[in-house]
Amino acid sequence: MTAAESTRALAIVERAYRGTVETQFSDALYCAFLFHRHLGGLDVLLRGPAVGYAARAARTPPLRLGGTTFSTGTEPGQGLSVLLESGVGVWAEEPDLLAYGLAGEDSLLPGVRSVPGGSMTARWSGYRAVFFL
């Protein structure tokens, strides 16, 4: 445990993008930004399908209903960039990165770090809170 971890919280994000209609107002990454500001520090661990948020080449397709295209959806890459610029630590679990074809640090957004699967659980006691988003 580091002194910095003891003052921070850890948010675990496992669910991936669930659709424009559901997330156009608020998504997990925006909530993480707010928690970071209000809790005085946050780290984020991406697991499962949510590791796709960290893909350098990820794009969210626009929502089309009939002949209308809605472009109000969120872009996970932009959300992660805001988090990183705000001082949020962002990690992604290696087994899930490999499972989704994201091998190598060059496949991830700059600033996102990979960690061995399950290794962050050893650090949980060092955080003031651990929760799932």
VOPAGU-2260 file (C-alpha; in pm, 1 decimal, decimal comma):
REM VOPAGU-2260
SITE   aa  ch    i         X         Y         Z
SITE  MET   A    0       0,0       0,0       0,0
SITE  THR   A    1     124,8     345,1     -86,1
SITE  ALA   A    2      30,3     665,3      92,8
SITE  ALA   A    3    -143,0     783,9    -225,8
SITE  GLU   A    4    -363,3     473,1    -241,2
SITE  SER   A    5    -481,3     515,9     117,9
SITE  THR   A    6    -645,5     846,4      27,5
SITE  ARG   A    7    -796,7     723,5    -298,8
SITE  ALA   A    8   -1087,8     499,6    -391,5
SITE  LEU   A    9   -1087,9     224,3    -653,3
SITE  ALA   A   10   -1373,6     190,5    -902,0
SITE  ILE   A   11   -1402,0    -135,1   -1095,9
SITE  VAL   A   12   -1576,9    -119,1   -1431,6
SITE  GLU   A   13   -1672,2    -453,7   -1584,9
SITE  ARG   A   14   -1967,3    -373,6   -1807,7
SITE  ALA   A   15   -1895,9    -231,4   -2146,7
SITE  TYR   A   16   -2084,8      29,2   -2344,3
SITE  ARG   A   17   -2453,6     -52,7   -2320,1
SITE  GLY   A   18   -2605,4     177,9   -2576,8
SITE  THR   A   19   -2650,3     541,1   -2666,7
SITE  VAL   A   20   -2999,8     578,1   -2526,7
SITE  GLU   A   21   -2893,8     442,5   -2187,5
SITE  THR   A   22   -2573,1     643,9   -2157,8
SITE  GLN   A   23   -2638,4     971,7   -2336,3
SITE  PHE   A   24   -2692,2    1151,7   -2005,5
SITE  SER   A   25   -2436,6     979,3   -1783,7
SITE  ASP   A   26   -2207,3     681,5   -1826,0
SITE  ALA   A   27   -1969,6     496,5   -1594,5
SITE  LEU   A   28   -1669,7     703,6   -1700,3
SITE  TYR   A   29   -1848,0    1031,8   -1637,8
SITE  CYS   A   30   -1955,8     901,8   -1296,0
SITE  ALA   A   31   -1592,4     804,1   -1230,4
SITE  PHE   A   32   -1487,3    1162,5   -1306,2
SITE  LEU   A   33   -1742,4    1295,2   -1056,5
SITE  PHE   A   34   -1634,7    1041,7    -790,8
SITE  HIS   A   35   -1271,9    1145,2    -845,0
SITE  ARG   A   36   -1359,9    1508,2    -782,3
SITE  HIS   A   37   -1585,0    1444,5    -483,4
SITE  LEU   A   38   -1381,9    1172,2    -313,1
SITE  GLY   A   39   -1046,6    1344,1    -353,4
SITE  GLY   A   40    -889,3    1080,0    -576,5
SITE  LEU   A   41    -984,8     773,3    -773,5
SITE  ASP   A   42    -827,3     486,7    -962,3
SITE  VAL   A   43   -1021,5     283,6   -1219,1
SITE  LEU   A   44    -974,2     -83,4   -1303,0
SITE  LEU   A   45   -1120,6    -201,9   -1634,5
SITE  ARG   A   46   -1213,7    -569,5   -1654,3
SITE  GLY   A   47   -1412,6    -792,8   -1885,8
SITE  PRO   A   48   -1568,0    -622,5   -2188,3
SITE  ALA   A   49   -1495,3    -280,4   -2034,5
SITE  VAL   A   50   -1128,8    -313,9   -2135,7
SITE  GLY   A   51   -1252,8    -210,8   -2480,1
SITE  TYR   A   52   -1286,1     142,1   -2339,7
SITE  ALA   A   53    -906,1     156,7   -2335,4
SITE  ALA   A   54    -857,8      53,9   -2699,7
SITE  ARG   A   55    -668,5     318,2   -2891,3
SITE  ALA   A   56    -880,9     255,6   -3201,9
SITE  ALA   A   57   -1223,0     219,6   -3032,5
SITE  ARG   A   58   -1514,9     410,7   -3180,7
SITE  THR   A   59   -1877,5     413,1   -3074,8
SITE  PRO   A   60   -2111,6     376,0   -3372,9
SITE  PRO   A   61   -2389,9     633,8   -3405,1
SITE  LEU   A   62   -2743,3     532,6   -3313,4
SITE  ARG   A   63   -2981,4     514,2   -3608,5
SITE  LEU   A   64   -3357,9     496,5   -3562,5
SITE  GLY   A   65   -3539,3     486,4   -3892,5
SITE  GLY   A   66   -3389,0     761,9   -4103,4
SITE  THR   A   67   -3259,9     962,8   -3807,0
SITE  THR   A   68   -2903,5     944,6   -3676,1
SITE  PHE   A   69   -2838,5    1048,5   -3317,6
SITE  SER   A   70   -2488,3    1168,7   -3238,0
SITE  THR   A   71   -2534,6    1250,5   -2870,0
SITE  GLY   A   72   -2373,1     931,0   -2745,4
SITE  THR   A   73   -2059,2     923,8   -2538,6
SITE  GLU   A   74   -1714,8     819,6   -2662,6
SITE  PRO   A   75   -1535,9     598,4   -2406,7
SITE  GLY   A   76   -1193,0     703,5   -2534,7
SITE  GLN   A   77   -1275,2    1067,8   -2468,1
SITE  GLY   A   78   -1407,6     977,4   -2124,0
SITE  LEU   A   79   -1086,4     792,1   -2038,7
SITE  SER   A   80    -875,9    1082,4   -2166,6
SITE  VAL   A   81   -1062,5    1319,6   -1934,0
SITE  LEU   A   82   -1003,9    1081,5   -1643,3
SITE  LEU   A   83    -632,8    1049,0   -1716,9
SITE  GLU   A   84    -589,8    1425,2   -1755,9
SITE  SER   A   85    -763,7    1469,2   -1418,8
SITE  GLY   A   86    -514,6    1244,6   -1239,8
SITE  VAL   A   87    -719,5     924,7   -1230,0
SITE  GLY   A   88    -508,8     610,7   -1254,1
SITE  VAL   A   89    -650,1     369,7   -1512,5
SITE  TRP   A   90    -559,3       2,0   -1530,5
SITE  ALA   A   91    -686,1    -283,4   -1749,2
SITE  GLU   A   92    -649,0    -652,9   -1672,3
SITE  GLU   A   93    -418,6    -838,1   -1913,0
SITE  PRO   A   94    -623,2   -1157,8   -1962,2
SITE  ASP   A   95    -923,7    -950,5   -2070,3
SITE  LEU   A   96    -709,8    -731,6   -2295,4
SITE  LEU   A   97    -581,8   -1045,7   -2468,7
SITE  ALA   A   98    -932,3   -1193,8   -2491,4
SITE  TYR   A   99   -1051,1    -883,6   -2676,1
SITE  GLY   A  100    -748,5    -864,0   -2908,1
SITE  LEU   A  101    -573,2    -578,2   -2732,5
SITE  ALA   A  102    -224,3    -722,5   -2707,8
SITE  GLY   A  103      56,7    -477,2   -2641,4
SITE  GLU   A  104      75,3    -135,1   -2481,6
SITE  ASP   A  105      51,6      33,3   -2824,8
SITE  SER   A  106    -305,9     -93,3   -2858,4
SITE  LEU   A  107    -413,8     105,3   -2550,8
SITE  LEU   A  108    -480,7     473,5   -2505,1
SITE  PRO   A  109    -175,1     656,1   -2369,4
SITE  GLY   A  110    -168,8     646,5   -1989,6
SITE  VAL   A  111    -368,5     325,3   -1948,7
SITE  ARG   A  112    -161,0      58,8   -1774,9
SITE  SER   A  113    -210,4    -315,2   -1792,4
SITE  VAL   A  114    -195,0    -540,9   -1486,8
SITE  PRO   A  115    -197,8    -918,1   -1444,5
SITE  GLY   A  116    -544,2   -1062,7   -1385,1
SITE  GLY   A  117    -649,9   -1043,2   -1022,5
SITE  SER   A  118    -340,4    -851,2    -911,4
SITE  MET   A  119    -532,4    -541,0    -805,0
SITE  THR   A  120    -720,1    -737,7    -537,1
SITE  ALA   A  121    -399,7    -749,1    -331,9
SITE  ARG   A  122    -410,2    -368,0    -323,3
SITE  TRP   A  123    -775,5    -332,4    -215,3
SITE  SER   A  124    -692,6    -291,2     151,9
SITE  GLY   A  125    -483,7      12,9      62,4
SITE  TYR   A  126    -780,1     201,1     -78,6
SITE  ARG   A  127   -1024,2     393,9     137,9
SITE  ALA   A  128   -1310,2     242,4     -67,1
SITE  VAL   A  129   -1352,8     -13,2    -344,7
SITE  PHE   A  130   -1671,9     -24,1    -549,0
SITE  PHE   A  131   -1812,4    -137,8    -881,8
SITE  LEU   A  132   -1949,1     109,3   -1136,0
